[in-house]
């Protein structure tokens, strides 16, 4: 099922934030595989660039929190990162629990290509691109083209400037723009529509019944960040939210089963 079919056929679209990160080490093949297995509609993961311009799956600017190494990711080569274990952090993204020892032996940082090799034809993807060199961004776009992700994935960029960099490389790629410097309101939604976006990602602070209604009227497909509890999931569904991003797809799926 592609993205358009998901949003047209399902009342609530579930996105697994950094994979099934509430139970498995975030942004790893293990976490992403488990999210697909449990039934998440979309997997979300983050890309950053190594010093040798390899797009790898990592959220933070540094590897300190999630690995047994340290330092900024862009100061390390891909081979250097492959020698580290990336299962040092467990639990939801907001619990901030770092282990003293790895949770899973031999769990390495995946490259973007490795994720696509494993999952490109099994699920839809929200791919959040952080600081990347021009060379790395070109590689991301070329892999996007190589795996024919046009109907099943979109790139989430931090700013319109970053989104414009992608458009200059490949204007066919679907984009989502965060622009977290300002709250997401009706004016923001209209700006995103005018920029040619289809996918939006409001935070839980911005989601209201009114925002959900405007998004639907504008034809925007919304996946909010985030809900990890039954109570919050019920609240946002009541607001009319189309999609929910979660560290705990098991909890959200159980809620949906009761509705």
Buried (B, 14 or more C-beta within 10 A) or exposed (E): EEBEEBBEEBEBBBBBBBBBBBBBBBBBBBBBBBBBEBEBBBBBBBBBBBBBBBBBBBBBEBBBBBBBBEEBBBEBEBEBBBEBBBBBBBBBBEEEEEEEEBBEEEBBBBBBBBBBBBBBEEBBBBBBBBBBBEEBBBBBBEBBBEBEBBEBBBBBBBEBEBBEBBBEBBEEBBBBBBBEEEEBBBEBBEBBBEEEBBBBBBBBEBBBEEBBEBBBEBEBBBBBBBBBEBEBBBBBBEBBBBBBBBBBBBBBBEBBEEE
